[in-house]
Amino acid sequence: MKDGLTLLLEKAKGNPMLQKTILATKQEKDPTLALCELATKEGCPVTVGQVYERGEWYLAQLSESRLGVTEPRAVLGDVVGEFYAAIEGLKL
C-alpha cells in the first residue's frame, strides 16, 4: 500500500500546476501541515503524524542496521524535505 505522499508524488508527475502548488506549501508557517492538507485535498490522505512516523522509522532502521551509521543525522529523517526535493526533481 502506498502512502499519501507517494500517491501525491505520482499525481504530480506531468502536472506542473500541482507541482507549483506543492512547492508553495514550503512558504507556509507550518509546511508539513500545509503539505498534508493539500495531499488530503488531492485525494492522497496523509497526516502530520504519519509523516513524522515515517521519518522516525527510517532513522530507527539506520541506527539498527549494520551499515556503519552510528549517529544518524535528523536531516536523514526529513521526509518532507526529501519529498520537496523529489518534486523539484520532476522539473529536470
C-alpha positions as CSV (number, residue, x, y, z in Angstrom):
1,M,0.0,0.0,0.0
2,K,1.3,3.4,-0.9
3,D,1.2,6.3,1.5
4,G,-0.3,9.7,0.7
5,L,3.0,11.4,-0.1
6,T,3.9,8.7,-2.6
7,L,0.5,8.9,-4.2
8,L,0.8,12.7,-4.4
9,L,4.2,12.5,-6.0
10,E,2.8,10.2,-8.6
11,K,-0.1,12.5,-9.2
12,A,2.3,15.5,-9.6
13,K,4.3,13.8,-12.4
14,G,3.3,15.6,-15.6
15,N,1.3,18.2,-13.7
16,P,3.3,21.4,-13.4
17,M,0.4,23.3,-11.8
18,L,0.2,20.7,-8.9
19,Q,4.0,20.8,-8.6
20,K,3.9,24.5,-8.2
21,T,1.1,24.3,-5.6
22,I,3.0,21.6,-3.6
23,L,6.2,23.7,-3.6
24,A,4.2,26.8,-2.4
25,T,3.4,24.9,0.8
26,K,7.1,25.3,1.7
27,Q,6.3,29.0,2.4
28,E,3.5,28.3,4.9
29,K,4.0,28.8,8.6
30,D,3.8,25.0,9.1
31,P,4.9,23.4,5.8
32,T,4.3,19.9,6.9
33,L,0.7,20.6,7.9
34,A,0.1,22.6,4.7
35,L,1.5,19.7,2.6
36,C,-0.6,17.1,4.4
37,E,-3.8,19.2,4.0
38,L,-3.0,19.6,0.3
39,A,-2.3,15.9,-0.2
40,T,-5.6,15.1,1.5
41,K,-7.5,17.6,-0.6
42,E,-6.0,16.0,-3.7
43,G,-7.3,12.6,-2.6
44,C,-4.0,11.4,-1.2
45,P,-4.7,11.4,2.6
46,V,-1.8,11.7,4.9
47,T,-1.4,13.2,8.4
48,V,1.5,15.0,10.1
49,G,1.8,12.1,12.5
50,Q,2.2,9.7,9.6
51,V,4.9,11.8,8.1
52,Y,6.9,12.0,11.3
53,E,6.4,8.3,11.9
54,R,7.9,7.6,8.5
55,G,11.0,9.7,9.3
56,E,11.4,8.1,12.7
57,W,11.1,4.6,11.2
58,Y,13.8,5.5,8.7
59,L,16.1,6.7,11.4
60,A,15.5,3.7,13.5
61,Q,16.3,1.4,10.6
62,L,19.6,3.3,10.0
63,S,20.6,3.0,13.7
64,E,19.8,-0.7,13.9
65,S,21.4,-1.7,10.6
66,R,24.9,-2.8,10.0
67,L,25.6,0.0,7.5
68,G,28.0,1.7,9.8
69,V,25.7,4.6,10.6
70,T,26.3,5.3,14.3
71,E,24.8,8.7,14.6
72,P,22.1,9.3,12.0
73,R,21.5,13.0,11.5
74,A,18.0,14.3,11.8
75,V,18.1,15.5,8.3
76,L,18.2,11.9,7.1
77,G,14.7,11.5,8.5
78,D,13.4,14.7,6.9
79,V,10.6,13.1,4.9
80,V,9.0,16.5,3.9
81,G,12.4,17.9,2.7
82,E,13.0,14.7,0.7
83,F,9.5,15.0,-0.8
84,Y,10.1,18.6,-1.9
85,A,13.4,17.5,-3.4
86,A,11.6,14.8,-5.4
87,I,9.0,17.4,-6.6
88,E,11.8,19.7,-7.7
89,G,13.5,16.8,-9.5
90,L,10.4,16.4,-11.6
91,K,11.2,19.7,-13.3
92,L,14.6,18.5,-14.7
